[in-house]
Amino acid sequence: MTPQDTSHLVALMQGLSNERKRFNAARNPQERELRAVWVRQLEKEVADEERFLGFAQIEMPEMTDEDLMAELMA
């Protein structure tokens, strides 16, 4: 099995990280609103690329700390 080229996914994730930083640094409501749209679009692009590559979303069960310790000790 050949490894998949994930360079596009990595670039999308870097862009998303950068845009989130810009969103957090936005100074007025109009800029925040615009950047929020860009962040959502980039999140969608990342999710689409992950689906394209066949990466499944891992569903983590809700567990309390006590439940987790009990499972680890079993």
Secondary structure as GFF3:
##gff-version 3
##sequence-region A 1 74
A	DSSP	alpha_helix	7	25	.	.	.	ID=ss1
A	DSSP	alpha_helix	29	53	.	.	.	ID=ss2
A	DSSP	alpha_helix	65	73	.	.	.	ID=ss3
###
